[in-house]
Amino acid sequence: MEVRFTPEQEAKLSRIAAHAGIDTENLVRDAALRLLEEEEKFRAAVQEGIEQADRGELIEDEDVHLWLEERERS
């Protein structure tokens, strides 16, 4: 697989990789794999929410607002 970047993007990736002490190829590979893992977790969480809603396991709007307010205070 090949991924093409603009010269500016390549320069930025090179700077980030140098700062991290790794080569650019490993930086891009690690970033892509982290993105895939996060995407997989996100999709699983969305699916879980859909299944909970289908079962009627919902939270009232006011309860959500109270929960958010409590989080802001702590």
PQR file of N, CA, C, O and H, with PARSE charges and radii, in Angstrom:
ATOM      1  N   MET A   1       0.853  -1.177   0.000 -0.4000 1.5000
ATOM      2  CA  MET A   1       0.000   0.000   0.000 -0.0000 2.0000
ATOM      3  C   MET A   1       0.892   1.230   0.000  0.5500 1.7000
ATOM      4  O   MET A   1       1.919   1.274   0.676 -0.5500 1.4000
ATOM      5  N   GLU A   2       0.489   2.203  -0.752 -0.4000 1.5000
ATOM      6  CA  GLU A   2       1.221   3.459  -0.789 -0.0000 2.0000
ATOM      7  C   GLU A   2       0.291   4.598  -0.403  0.5500 1.7000
ATOM      8  O   GLU A   2      -0.890   4.612  -0.747 -0.5500 1.4000
ATOM      9  H   GLU A   2      -0.346   2.168  -1.302  0.4000 1.0000
ATOM     10  N   VAL A   3       0.851   5.535   0.308 -0.4000 1.5000
ATOM     11  CA  VAL A   3       0.121   6.738   0.687 -0.0000 2.0000
ATOM     12  C   VAL A   3       0.953   7.922   0.221  0.5500 1.7000
ATOM     13  O   VAL A   3       2.158   7.975   0.469 -0.5500 1.4000
ATOM     14  H   VAL A   3       1.811   5.524   0.588  0.4000 1.0000
ATOM     15  N   ARG A   4       0.327   8.853  -0.439 -0.4000 1.5000
ATOM     16  CA  ARG A   4       1.050  10.010  -0.953 -0.0000 2.0000
ATOM     17  C   ARG A   4       0.704  11.240  -0.099  0.5500 1.7000
ATOM     18  O   ARG A   4      -0.448  11.470   0.270 -0.5500 1.4000
ATOM     19  H   ARG A   4      -0.652   8.810  -0.640  0.4000 1.0000
ATOM     20  N   PHE A   5       1.735  12.002   0.189 -0.4000 1.5000
ATOM     21  CA  PHE A   5       1.585  13.235   0.943 -0.0000 2.0000
ATOM     22  C   PHE A   5       2.167  14.382   0.138  0.5500 1.7000
ATOM     23  O   PHE A   5       3.046  14.190  -0.701 -0.5500 1.4000
ATOM     24  H   PHE A   5       2.670  11.815  -0.111  0.4000 1.0000
ATOM     25  N   THR A   6       1.666  15.568   0.405 -0.4000 1.5000
ATOM     26  CA  THR A   6       2.256  16.755  -0.217 -0.0000 2.0000
ATOM     27  C   THR A   6       3.645  16.956   0.389  0.5500 1.7000
ATOM     28  O   THR A   6       3.936  16.417   1.457 -0.5500 1.4000
ATOM     29  H   THR A   6       0.951  15.724   1.087  0.4000 1.0000
ATOM     30  N   PRO A   7       4.491  17.717  -0.274 -0.5600 1.5000
ATOM     31  CA  PRO A   7       5.815  17.994   0.316  0.2800 2.0000
ATOM     32  C   PRO A   7       5.720  18.634   1.705  0.5500 1.7000
ATOM     33  O   PRO A   7       6.525  18.338   2.588 -0.5500 1.4000
ATOM     34  N   GLU A   8       4.740  19.501   1.887 -0.4000 1.5000
ATOM     35  CA  GLU A   8       4.560  20.136   3.198 -0.0000 2.0000
ATOM     36  C   GLU A   8       4.180  19.108   4.261  0.5500 1.7000
ATOM     37  O   GLU A   8       4.679  19.149   5.385 -0.5500 1.4000
ATOM     38  H   GLU A   8       4.085  19.741   1.170  0.4000 1.0000
ATOM     39  N   GLN A   9       3.293  18.191   3.890 -0.4000 1.5000
ATOM     40  CA  GLN A   9       2.885  17.141   4.828 -0.0000 2.0000
ATOM     41  C   GLN A   9       4.063  16.221   5.150  0.5500 1.7000
ATOM     42  O   GLN A   9       4.248  15.823   6.301 -0.5500 1.4000
ATOM     43  H   GLN A   9       2.888  18.158   2.976  0.4000 1.0000
ATOM     44  N   GLU A  10       4.854  15.886   4.138 -0.4000 1.5000
ATOM     45  CA  GLU A  10       6.026  15.047   4.370 -0.0000 2.0000
ATOM     46  C   GLU A  10       7.011  15.727   5.307  0.5500 1.7000
ATOM     47  O   GLU A  10       7.580  15.087   6.192 -0.5500 1.4000
ATOM     48  H   GLU A  10       4.704  16.209   3.204  0.4000 1.0000
ATOM     49  N   ALA A  11       7.210  17.021   5.110 -0.4000 1.5000
ATOM     50  CA  ALA A  11       8.127  17.762   5.979 -0.0000 2.0000
ATOM     51  C   ALA A  11       7.626  17.764   7.412  0.5500 1.7000
ATOM     52  O   ALA A  11       8.402  17.595   8.352 -0.5500 1.4000
ATOM     53  H   ALA A  11       6.748  17.540   4.391  0.4000 1.0000
ATOM     54  N   LYS A  12       6.328  17.957   7.573 -0.4000 1.5000
ATOM     55  CA  LYS A  12       5.749  17.954   8.919 -0.0000 2.0000
ATOM     56  C   LYS A  12       5.902  16.574   9.565  0.5500 1.7000
ATOM     57  O   LYS A  12       6.273  16.470  10.734 -0.5500 1.4000
ATOM     58  H   LYS A  12       5.697  18.094   6.809  0.4000 1.0000
ATOM     59  N   LEU A  13       5.618  15.529   8.810 -0.4000 1.5000
ATOM     60  CA  LEU A  13       5.788  14.173   9.335 -0.0000 2.0000
ATOM     61  C   LEU A  13       7.239  13.912   9.721  0.5500 1.7000
ATOM     62  O   LEU A  13       7.504  13.289  10.749 -0.5500 1.4000
ATOM     63  H   LEU A  13       5.317  15.613   7.860  0.4000 1.0000
ATOM     64  N   SER A  14       8.168  14.376   8.913 -0.4000 1.5000
ATOM     65  CA  SER A  14       9.588  14.194   9.207 -0.0000 2.0000
ATOM     66  C   SER A  14       9.983  14.908  10.495  0.5500 1.7000
ATOM     67  O   SER A  14      10.738  14.368  11.303 -0.5500 1.4000
ATOM     68  H   SER A  14       7.953  14.882   8.077  0.4000 1.0000
ATOM     69  N   ARG A  15       9.473  16.120  10.683 -0.4000 1.5000
ATOM     70  CA  ARG A  15       9.770  16.866  11.917 -0.0000 2.0000
ATOM     71  C   ARG A  15       9.214  16.142  13.138  0.5500 1.7000
ATOM     72  O   ARG A  15       9.893  16.010  14.156 -0.5500 1.4000
ATOM     73  H   ARG A  15       8.859  16.558  10.027  0.4000 1.0000
ATOM     74  N   ILE A  16       7.975  15.674  13.026 -0.4000 1.5000
ATOM     75  CA  ILE A  16       7.345  14.972  14.154 -0.0000 2.0000
ATOM     76  C   ILE A  16       8.102  13.681  14.454  0.5500 1.7000
ATOM     77  O   ILE A  16       8.350  13.361  15.616 -0.5500 1.4000
ATOM     78  H   ILE A  16       7.424  15.781  12.198  0.4000 1.0000
ATOM     79  N   ALA A  17       8.467  12.944  13.417 -0.4000 1.5000
ATOM     80  CA  ALA A  17       9.193  11.690  13.607 -0.0000 2.0000
ATOM     81  C   ALA A  17      10.551  11.948  14.245  0.5500 1.7000
ATOM     82  O   ALA A  17      10.952  11.229  15.160 -0.5500 1.4000
ATOM     83  H   ALA A  17       8.266  13.203  12.472  0.4000 1.0000
ATOM     84  N   ALA A  18      11.257  12.958  13.774 -0.4000 1.5000
ATOM     85  CA  ALA A  18      12.566  13.282  14.347 -0.0000 2.0000
ATOM     86  C   ALA A  18      12.434  13.657  15.817  0.5500 1.7000
ATOM     87  O   ALA A  18      13.245  13.243  16.646 -0.5500 1.4000
ATOM     88  H   ALA A  18      10.932  13.542  13.031  0.4000 1.0000
ATOM     89  N   HIS A  19      11.418  14.433  16.133 -0.4000 1.5000
ATOM     90  CA  HIS A  19      11.183  14.835  17.520 -0.0000 2.0000
ATOM     91  C   HIS A  19      10.874  13.618  18.394  0.5500 1.7000
ATOM     92  O   HIS A  19      11.267  13.569  19.559 -0.5500 1.4000
ATOM     93  H   HIS A  19      10.760  14.769  15.459  0.4000 1.0000
ATOM     94  N   ALA A  20      10.164  12.630  17.823 -0.4000 1.5000
ATOM     95  CA  ALA A  20       9.802  11.421  18.557 -0.0000 2.0000
ATOM     96  C   ALA A  20      10.932  10.388  18.566  0.5500 1.7000
ATOM     97  O   ALA A  20      10.879   9.407  19.308 -0.5500 1.4000
ATOM     98  H   ALA A  20       9.845  12.669  16.876  0.4000 1.0000
ATOM     99  N   GLY A  21      11.948  10.616  17.741 -0.4000 1.5000
ATOM    100  CA  GLY A  21      13.071   9.695  17.697 -0.0000 2.0000
ATOM    101  C   GLY A  21      12.790   8.412  16.931  0.5500 1.7000
ATOM    102  O   GLY A  21      13.399   7.377  17.203 -0.5500 1.4000
ATOM    103  H   GLY A  21      11.991  11.412  17.138  0.4000 1.0000
ATOM    104  N   ILE A  22      11.865   8.475  15.969 -0.4000 1.5000
ATOM    105  CA  ILE A  22      11.566   7.308  15.136 -0.0000 2.0000
ATOM    106  C   ILE A  22      11.589   7.733  13.678  0.5500 1.7000
ATOM    107  O   ILE A  22      11.580   8.923  13.366 -0.5500 1.4000
ATOM    108  H   ILE A  22      11.371   9.316  15.748  0.4000 1.0000
ATOM    109  N   ASP A  23      11.619   6.749  12.788 -0.4000 1.5000
ATOM    110  CA  ASP A  23      11.608   7.125  11.378 -0.0000 2.0000
ATOM    111  C   ASP A  23      10.174   7.402  10.939  0.5500 1.7000
ATOM    112  O   ASP A  23       9.212   6.984  11.583 -0.5500 1.4000
ATOM    113  H   ASP A  23      11.626   5.781  13.041  0.4000 1.0000
ATOM    114  N   THR A  24      10.065   8.108   9.842 -0.4000 1.5000
ATOM    115  CA  THR A  24       8.759   8.564   9.361 -0.0000 2.0000
ATOM    116  C   THR A  24       7.831   7.405   9.034  0.5500 1.7000
ATOM    117  O   THR A  24       6.635   7.470   9.320 -0.5500 1.4000
ATOM    118  H   THR A  24      10.847   8.448   9.319  0.4000 1.0000
ATOM    119  N   GLU A  25       8.361   6.356   8.442 -0.4000 1.5000
ATOM    120  CA  GLU A  25       7.524   5.210   8.089 -0.0000 2.0000
ATOM    121  C   GLU A  25       6.868   4.596   9.322  0.5500 1.7000
ATOM    122  O   GLU A  25       5.679   4.278   9.300 -0.5500 1.4000
ATOM    123  H   GLU A  25       9.332   6.303   8.209  0.4000 1.0000
ATOM    124  N   ASN A  26       7.634   4.430  10.392 -0.4000 1.5000
ATOM    125  CA  ASN A  26       7.068   3.873  11.625 -0.0000 2.0000
ATOM    126  C   ASN A  26       6.057   4.825  12.255  0.5500 1.7000
ATOM    127  O   ASN A  26       5.047   4.391  12.809 -0.5500 1.4000
ATOM    128  H   ASN A  26       8.600   4.689  10.411  0.4000 1.0000
ATOM    129  N   LEU A  27       6.334   6.122  12.167 -0.4000 1.5000
ATOM    130  CA  LEU A  27       5.388   7.110  12.694 -0.0000 2.0000
ATOM    131  C   LEU A  27       4.044   6.985  11.999  0.5500 1.7000
ATOM    132  O   LEU A  27       3.002   6.942  12.653 -0.5500 1.4000
ATOM    133  H   LEU A  27       7.155   6.474  11.716  0.4000 1.0000
ATOM    134  N   VAL A  28       4.068   6.927  10.675 -0.4000 1.5000
ATOM    135  CA  VAL A  28       2.821   6.850   9.895 -0.0000 2.0000
ATOM    136  C   VAL A  28       2.120   5.522  10.155  0.5500 1.7000
ATOM    137  O   VAL A  28       0.901   5.492  10.319 -0.5500 1.4000
ATOM    138  H   VAL A  28       4.915   6.961  10.144  0.4000 1.0000
ATOM    139  N   ARG A  29       2.875   4.423  10.194 -0.4000 1.5000
ATOM    140  CA  ARG A  29       2.271   3.111  10.440 -0.0000 2.0000
ATOM    141  C   ARG A  29       1.604   3.082  11.820  0.5500 1.7000
ATOM    142  O   ARG A  29       0.467   2.633  11.956 -0.5500 1.4000
ATOM    143  H   ARG A  29       3.865   4.447  10.060  0.4000 1.0000
ATOM    144  N   ASP A  30       2.325   3.567  12.843 -0.4000 1.5000
ATOM    145  CA  ASP A  30       1.760   3.569  14.193 -0.0000 2.0000
ATOM    146  C   ASP A  30       0.507   4.435  14.281  0.5500 1.7000
ATOM    147  O   ASP A  30      -0.471   4.068  14.931 -0.5500 1.4000
ATOM    148  H   ASP A  30       3.249   3.932  12.733  0.4000 1.0000
ATOM    149  N   ALA A  31       0.551   5.583  13.620 -0.4000 1.5000
ATOM    150  CA  ALA A  31      -0.611   6.476  13.639 -0.0000 2.0000
ATOM    151  C   ALA A  31      -1.808   5.833  12.949  0.5500 1.7000
ATOM    152  O   ALA A  31      -2.935   5.931  13.435 -0.5500 1.4000
ATOM    153  H   ALA A  31       1.345   5.881  13.091  0.4000 1.0000
ATOM    154  N   ALA A  32      -1.565   5.178  11.824 -0.4000 1.5000
ATOM    155  CA  ALA A  32      -2.656   4.528  11.096 -0.0000 2.0000
ATOM    156  C   ALA A  32      -3.253   3.398  11.931  0.5500 1.7000
ATOM    157  O   ALA A  32      -4.473   3.239  11.980 -0.5500 1.4000
ATOM    158  H   ALA A  32      -0.650   5.099  11.430  0.4000 1.0000
ATOM    159  N   LEU A  33      -2.407   2.621  12.580 -0.4000 1.5000
ATOM    160  CA  LEU A  33      -2.913   1.521  13.407 -0.0000 2.0000
ATOM    161  C   LEU A  33      -3.703   2.039  14.607  0.5500 1.7000
ATOM    162  O   LEU A  33      -4.732   1.467  14.966 -0.5500 1.4000
ATOM    163  H   LEU A  33      -1.416   2.750  12.540  0.4000 1.0000
ATOM    164  N   ARG A  34      -3.222   3.126  15.232 -0.4000 1.5000
ATOM    165  CA  ARG A  34      -3.982   3.725  16.346 -0.0000 2.0000
ATOM    166  C   ARG A  34      -5.335   4.221  15.862  0.5500 1.7000
ATOM    167  O   ARG A  34      -6.343   4.056  16.549 -0.5500 1.4000
ATOM    168  H   ARG A  34      -2.386   3.591  14.940  0.4000 1.0000
ATOM    169  N   LEU A  35      -5.361   4.826  14.688 -0.4000 1.5000
ATOM    170  CA  LEU A  35      -6.622   5.308  14.125 -0.0000 2.0000
ATOM    171  C   LEU A  35      -7.587   4.152  13.908  0.5500 1.7000
ATOM    172  O   LEU A  35      -8.769   4.264  14.233 -0.5500 1.4000
ATOM    173  H   LEU A  35      -4.543   4.961  14.129  0.4000 1.0000
ATOM    174  N   LEU A  36      -7.102   3.056  13.369 -0.4000 1.5000
ATOM    175  CA  LEU A  36      -7.957   1.888  13.148 -0.0000 2.0000
ATOM    176  C   LEU A  36      -8.498   1.335  14.462  0.5500 1.7000
ATOM    177  O   LEU A  36      -9.668   0.960  14.544 -0.5500 1.4000
ATOM    178  H   LEU A  36      -6.142   2.965  13.105  0.4000 1.0000
ATOM    179  N   GLU A  37      -7.652   1.282  15.489 -0.4000 1.5000
ATOM    180  CA  GLU A  37      -8.099   0.793  16.796 -0.0000 2.0000
ATOM    181  C   GLU A  37      -9.174   1.696  17.381  0.5500 1.7000
ATOM    182  O   GLU A  37     -10.182   1.216  17.900 -0.5500 1.4000
ATOM    183  H   GLU A  37      -6.702   1.586  15.423  0.4000 1.0000
ATOM    184  N   GLU A  38      -8.957   3.011  17.296 -0.4000 1.5000
ATOM    185  CA  GLU A  38      -9.938   3.959  17.825 -0.0000 2.0000
ATOM    186  C   GLU A  38     -11.252   3.876  17.048  0.5500 1.7000
ATOM    187  O   GLU A  38     -12.331   3.941  17.639 -0.5500 1.4000
ATOM    188  H   GLU A  38      -8.138   3.400  16.874  0.4000 1.0000
ATOM    189  N   GLU A  39     -11.163   3.735  15.741 -0.4000 1.5000
ATOM    190  CA  GLU A  39     -12.360   3.616  14.912 -0.0000 2.0000
ATOM    191  C   GLU A  39     -13.141   2.359  15.291  0.5500 1.7000
ATOM    192  O   GLU A  39     -14.369   2.382  15.365 -0.5500 1.4000
ATOM    193  H   GLU A  39     -10.287   3.683  15.261  0.4000 1.0000
ATOM    194  N   GLU A  40     -12.422   1.266  15.529 -0.4000 1.5000
ATOM    195  CA  GLU A  40     -13.069   0.014  15.924 -0.0000 2.0000
ATOM    196  C   GLU A  40     -13.773   0.166  17.273  0.5500 1.7000
ATOM    197  O   GLU A  40     -14.897  -0.307  17.445 -0.5500 1.4000
ATOM    198  H   GLU A  40     -11.424   1.248  15.468  0.4000 1.0000
ATOM    199  N   LYS A  41     -13.115   0.824  18.227 -0.4000 1.5000
ATOM    200  CA  LYS A  41     -13.717   1.051  19.543 -0.0000 2.0000
ATOM    201  C   LYS A  41     -14.956   1.933  19.420  0.5500 1.7000
ATOM    202  O   LYS A  41     -15.979   1.670  20.052 -0.5500 1.4000
ATOM    203  H   LYS A  41     -12.202   1.208  18.087  0.4000 1.0000
ATOM    204  N   PHE A  42     -14.857   2.987  18.597 -0.4000 1.5000
ATOM    205  CA  PHE A  42     -15.975   3.901  18.410 -0.0000 2.0000
ATOM    206  C   PHE A  42     -17.176   3.174  17.818  0.5500 1.7000
ATOM    207  O   PHE A  42     -18.300   3.324  18.299 -0.5500 1.4000
ATOM    208  H   PHE A  42     -14.026   3.200  18.083  0.4000 1.0000
ATOM    209  N   ARG A  43     -16.934   2.390  16.778 -0.4000 1.5000
ATOM    210  CA  ARG A  43     -18.036   1.663  16.133 -0.0000 2.0000
ATOM    211  C   ARG A  43     -18.679   0.669  17.101  0.5500 1.7000
ATOM    212  O   ARG A  43     -19.898   0.499  17.100 -0.5500 1.4000
ATOM    213  H   ARG A  43     -16.021   2.269  16.388  0.4000 1.0000
ATOM    214  N   ALA A  44     -17.854   0.011  17.932 -0.4000 1.5000
ATOM    215  CA  ALA A  44     -18.389  -0.934  18.914 -0.0000 2.0000
ATOM    216  C   ALA A  44     -19.244  -0.199  19.941  0.5500 1.7000
ATOM    217  O   ALA A  44     -20.298  -0.697  20.337 -0.5500 1.4000
ATOM    218  H   ALA A  44     -16.864   0.149  17.932  0.4000 1.0000
ATOM    219  N   ALA A  45     -18.801   0.984  20.376 -0.4000 1.5000
ATOM    220  CA  ALA A  45     -19.571   1.761  21.353 -0.0000 2.0000
ATOM    221  C   ALA A  45     -20.893   2.234  20.754  0.5500 1.7000
ATOM    222  O   ALA A  45     -21.925   2.210  21.424 -0.5500 1.4000
ATOM    223  H   ALA A  45     -17.945   1.388  20.054  0.4000 1.0000
ATOM    224  N   VAL A  46     -20.861   2.659  19.507 -0.4000 1.5000
ATOM    225  CA  VAL A  46     -22.097   3.091  18.839 -0.0000 2.0000
ATOM    226  C   VAL A  46     -23.058   1.909  18.723  0.5500 1.7000
ATOM    227  O   VAL A  46     -24.251   2.041  18.998 -0.5500 1.4000
ATOM    228  H   VAL A  46     -20.022   2.679  18.963  0.4000 1.0000
ATOM    229  N   GLN A  47     -22.535   0.763  18.317 -0.4000 1.5000
ATOM    230  CA  GLN A  47     -23.384  -0.423  18.183 -0.0000 2.0000
ATOM    231  C   GLN A  47     -23.989  -0.807  19.526  0.5500 1.7000
ATOM    232  O   GLN A  47     -25.163  -1.167  19.602 -0.5500 1.4000
ATOM    233  H   GLN A  47     -21.566   0.656  18.093  0.4000 1.0000
ATOM    234  N   GLU A  48     -23.186  -0.729  20.588 -0.4000 1.5000
ATOM    235  CA  GLU A  48     -23.702  -1.039  21.928 -0.0000 2.0000
ATOM    236  C   GLU A  48     -24.829  -0.073  22.297  0.5500 1.7000
ATOM    237  O   GLU A  48     -25.844  -0.487  22.857 -0.5500 1.4000
ATOM    238  H   GLU A  48     -22.232  -0.436  20.527  0.4000 1.0000
ATOM    239  N   GLY A  49     -24.652   1.207  21.985 -0.4000 1.5000
ATOM    240  CA  GLY A  49     -25.689   2.183  22.264 -0.0000 2.0000
ATOM    241  C   GLY A  49     -26.965   1.910  21.488  0.5500 1.7000
ATOM    242  O   GLY A  49     -28.068   2.047  22.019 -0.5500 1.4000
ATOM    243  H   GLY A  49     -23.827   1.544  21.530  0.4000 1.0000
ATOM    244  N   ILE A  50     -26.812   1.529  20.248 -0.4000 1.5000
ATOM    245  CA  ILE A  50     -27.983   1.200  19.429 -0.0000 2.0000
ATOM    246  C   ILE A  50     -28.723   0.009  20.029  0.5500 1.7000
ATOM    247  O   ILE A  50     -29.950   0.017  20.124 -0.5500 1.4000
ATOM    248  H   ILE A  50     -25.917   1.418  19.816  0.4000 1.0000
ATOM    249  N   GLU A  51     -27.970  -1.014  20.435 -0.4000 1.5000
ATOM    250  CA  GLU A  51     -28.592  -2.197  21.021 -0.0000 2.0000
ATOM    251  C   GLU A  51     -29.290  -1.867  22.340  0.5500 1.7000
ATOM    252  O   GLU A  51     -30.366  -2.393  22.625 -0.5500 1.4000
ATOM    253  H   GLU A  51     -26.973  -1.020  20.358  0.4000 1.0000
ATOM    254  N   GLN A  52     -28.676  -0.996  23.145 -0.4000 1.5000
ATOM    255  CA  GLN A  52     -29.313  -0.581  24.397 -0.0000 2.0000
ATOM    256  C   GLN A  52     -30.608   0.180  24.103  0.5500 1.7000
ATOM    257  O   GLN A  52     -31.620  -0.036  24.769 -0.5500 1.4000
ATOM    258  H   GLN A  52     -27.802  -0.569  22.914  0.4000 1.0000
ATOM    259  N   ALA A  53     -30.579   1.055  23.125 -0.4000 1.5000
ATOM    260  CA  ALA A  53     -31.784   1.811  22.769 -0.0000 2.0000
ATOM    261  C   ALA A  53     -32.869   0.871  22.258  0.5500 1.7000
ATOM    262  O   ALA A  53     -34.045   1.038  22.582 -0.5500 1.4000
ATOM    263  H   ALA A  53     -29.756   1.231  22.583  0.4000 1.0000
ATOM    264  N   ASP A  54     -32.475  -0.113  21.464 -0.4000 1.5000
ATOM    265  CA  ASP A  54     -33.451  -1.088  20.958 -0.0000 2.0000
ATOM    266  C   ASP A  54     -34.112  -1.862  22.094  0.5500 1.7000
ATOM    267  O   ASP A  54     -35.266  -2.276  21.985 -0.5500 1.4000
ATOM    268  H   ASP A  54     -31.520  -0.250  21.202  0.4000 1.0000
ATOM    269  N   ARG A  55     -33.362  -2.057  23.199 -0.4000 1.5000
ATOM    270  CA  ARG A  55     -33.923  -2.765  24.359 -0.0000 2.0000
ATOM    271  C   ARG A  55     -34.701  -1.821  25.282  0.5500 1.7000
ATOM    272  O   ARG A  55     -35.269  -2.252  26.285 -0.5500 1.4000
ATOM    273  H   ARG A  55     -32.424  -1.720  23.287  0.4000 1.0000
ATOM    274  N   GLY A  56     -34.721  -0.538  24.934 -0.4000 1.5000
ATOM    275  CA  GLY A  56     -35.445   0.428  25.751 -0.0000 2.0000
ATOM    276  C   GLY A  56     -34.635   0.968  26.914  0.5500 1.7000
ATOM    277  O   GLY A  56     -35.183   1.623  27.800 -0.5500 1.4000
ATOM    278  H   GLY A  56     -34.259  -0.188  24.119  0.4000 1.0000
ATOM    279  N   GLU A  57     -33.348   0.703  26.921 -0.4000 1.5000
ATOM    280  CA  GLU A  57     -32.466   1.169  27.991 -0.0000 2.0000
ATOM    281  C   GLU A  57     -32.006   2.589  27.680  0.5500 1.7000
ATOM    282  O   GLU A  57     -30.878   2.811  27.239 -0.5500 1.4000
ATOM    283  H   GLU A  57     -32.903   0.171  26.200  0.4000 1.0000
ATOM    284  N   LEU A  58     -32.890   3.534  27.917 -0.4000 1.5000
ATOM    285  CA  LEU A  58     -32.618   4.921  27.584 -0.0000 2.0000
ATOM    286  C   LEU A  58     -32.515   5.758  28.854  0.5500 1.7000
ATOM    287  O   LEU A  58     -33.029   5.379  29.907 -0.5500 1.4000
ATOM    288  H   LEU A  58     -33.806   3.354  28.276  0.4000 1.0000
ATOM    289  N   ILE A  59     -31.853   6.884  28.741 -0.4000 1.5000
ATOM    290  CA  ILE A  59     -31.721   7.819  29.853 -0.0000 2.0000
ATOM    291  C   ILE A  59     -32.525   9.062  29.494  0.5500 1.7000
ATOM    292  O   ILE A  59     -32.436   9.574  28.379 -0.5500 1.4000
ATOM    293  H   ILE A  59     -31.435   7.191  27.886  0.4000 1.0000
ATOM    294  N   GLU A  60     -33.304   9.533  30.444 -0.4000 1.5000
ATOM    295  CA  GLU A  60     -34.115  10.724  30.209 -0.0000 2.0000
ATOM    296  C   GLU A  60     -33.210  11.939  29.992  0.5500 1.7000
ATOM    297  O   GLU A  60     -32.120  12.027  30.557 -0.5500 1.4000
ATOM    298  H   GLU A  60     -33.377   9.117  31.351  0.4000 1.0000
ATOM    299  N   ASP A  61     -33.677  12.862  29.171 -0.4000 1.5000
ATOM    300  CA  ASP A  61     -32.924  14.057  28.817 -0.0000 2.0000
ATOM    301  C   ASP A  61     -32.477  14.829  30.058  0.5500 1.7000
ATOM    302  O   ASP A  61     -31.326  15.257  30.147 -0.5500 1.4000
ATOM    303  H   ASP A  61     -34.563  12.791  28.712  0.4000 1.0000
ATOM    304  N   GLU A  62     -33.379  15.004  31.003 -0.4000 1.5000
ATOM    305  CA  GLU A  62     -33.036  15.756  32.212 -0.0000 2.0000
ATOM    306  C   GLU A  62     -31.938  15.062  33.005  0.5500 1.7000
ATOM    307  O   GLU A  62     -31.073  15.730  33.573 -0.5500 1.4000
ATOM    308  H   GLU A  62     -34.314  14.656  30.931  0.4000 1.0000
ATOM    309  N   ASP A  63     -31.958  13.731  33.055 -0.4000 1.5000
ATOM    310  CA  ASP A  63     -30.912  12.987  33.759 -0.0000 2.0000
ATOM    311  C   ASP A  63     -29.550  13.192  33.102  0.5500 1.7000
ATOM    312  O   ASP A  63     -28.531  13.276  33.788 -0.5500 1.4000
ATOM    313  H   ASP A  63     -32.661  13.189  32.594  0.4000 1.0000
ATOM    314  N   VAL A  64     -29.534  13.270  31.791 -0.4000 1.5000
ATOM    315  CA  VAL A  64     -28.284  13.512  31.077 -0.0000 2.0000
ATOM    316  C   VAL A  64     -27.754  14.897  31.421  0.5500 1.7000
ATOM    317  O   VAL A  64     -26.559  15.063  31.667 -0.5500 1.4000
ATOM    318  H   VAL A  64     -30.362  13.201  31.234  0.4000 1.0000
ATOM    319  N   HIS A  65     -28.641  15.897  31.441 -0.4000 1.5000
ATOM    320  CA  HIS A  65     -28.220  17.261  31.780 -0.0000 2.0000
ATOM    321  C   HIS A  65     -27.682  17.322  33.202  0.5500 1.7000
ATOM    322  O   HIS A  65     -26.670  17.979  33.449 -0.5500 1.4000
ATOM    323  H   HIS A  65     -29.612  15.762  31.242  0.4000 1.0000
ATOM    324  N   LEU A  66     -28.334  16.657  34.130 -0.4000 1.5000
ATOM    325  CA  LEU A  66     -27.851  16.633  35.509 -0.0000 2.0000
ATOM    326  C   LEU A  66     -26.485  15.966  35.598  0.5500 1.7000
ATOM    327  O   LEU A  66     -25.606  16.442  36.317 -0.5500 1.4000
ATOM    328  H   LEU A  66     -29.155  16.124  33.929  0.4000 1.0000
ATOM    329  N   TRP A  67     -26.303  14.869  34.874 -0.4000 1.5000
ATOM    330  CA  TRP A  67     -25.031  14.156  34.878 -0.0000 2.0000
ATOM    331  C   TRP A  67     -23.919  15.039  34.319  0.5500 1.7000
ATOM    332  O   TRP A  67     -22.817  15.078  34.867 -0.5500 1.4000
ATOM    333  H   TRP A  67     -27.017  14.483  34.291  0.4000 1.0000
ATOM    334  N   LEU A  68     -24.211  15.752  33.219 -0.4000 1.5000
ATOM    335  CA  LEU A  68     -23.219  16.644  32.629 -0.0000 2.0000
ATOM    336  C   LEU A  68     -22.865  17.791  33.566  0.5500 1.7000
ATOM    337  O   LEU A  68     -21.697  18.161  33.685 -0.5500 1.4000
ATOM    338  H   LEU A  68     -25.106  15.720  32.774  0.4000 1.0000
ATOM    339  N   GLU A  69     -23.861  18.350  34.223 -0.4000 1.5000
ATOM    340  CA  GLU A  69     -23.607  19.425  35.182 -0.0000 2.0000
ATOM    341  C   GLU A  69     -22.733  18.937  36.330  0.5500 1.7000
ATOM    342  O   GLU A  69     -21.832  19.650  36.772 -0.5500 1.4000
ATOM    343  H   GLU A  69     -24.810  18.049  34.127  0.4000 1.0000
ATOM    344  N   GLU A  70     -22.990  17.748  36.805 -0.4000 1.5000
ATOM    345  CA  GLU A  70     -22.199  17.174  37.899 -0.0000 2.0000
ATOM    346  C   GLU A  70     -20.746  16.970  37.460  0.5500 1.7000
ATOM    347  O   GLU A  70     -19.819  17.216  38.232 -0.5500 1.4000
ATOM    348  H   GLU A  70     -23.723  17.169  36.446  0.4000 1.0000
ATOM    349  N   ARG A  71     -20.558  16.526  36.232 -0.4000 1.5000
ATOM    350  CA  ARG A  71     -19.184  16.341  35.709 -0.0000 2.0000
ATOM    351  C   ARG A  71     -18.454  17.664  35.615  0.5500 1.7000
ATOM    352  O   ARG A  71     -17.253  17.731  35.875 -0.5500 1.4000
ATOM    353  H   ARG A  71     -21.312  16.327  35.605  0.4000 1.0000
ATOM    354  N   GLU A  72     -19.165  18.719  35.244 -0.4000 1.5000
ATOM    355  CA  GLU A  72     -18.538  20.032  35.122 -0.0000 2.0000
ATOM    356  C   GLU A  72     -18.085  20.562  36.479  0.5500 1.7000
ATOM    357  O   GLU A  72     -17.077  21.261  36.580 -0.5500 1.4000
ATOM    358  H   GLU A  72     -20.141  18.665  35.032  0.4000 1.0000
ATOM    359  N   ARG A  73     -18.837  20.223  37.513 -0.4000 1.5000
ATOM    360  CA  ARG A  73     -18.502  20.695  38.860 -0.0000 2.0000
ATOM    361  C   ARG A  73     -17.325  19.945  39.469  0.5500 1.7000
ATOM    362  O   ARG A  73     -16.626  20.480  40.330 -0.5500 1.4000
ATOM    363  H   ARG A  73     -19.656  19.655  37.431  0.4000 1.0000
ATOM    364  N   SER A  74     -17.103  18.719  39.032 -0.4000 1.5000
ATOM    365  CA  SER A  74     -16.014  17.935  39.642 -0.0000 2.0000
ATOM    366  C   SER A  74     -14.737  17.980  38.863  0.5500 1.7000
ATOM    367  O   SER A  74     -13.748  17.367  39.264 -0.5500 1.4000
ATOM    368  H   SER A  74     -17.670  18.285  38.333  0.4000 1.0000
TER
END
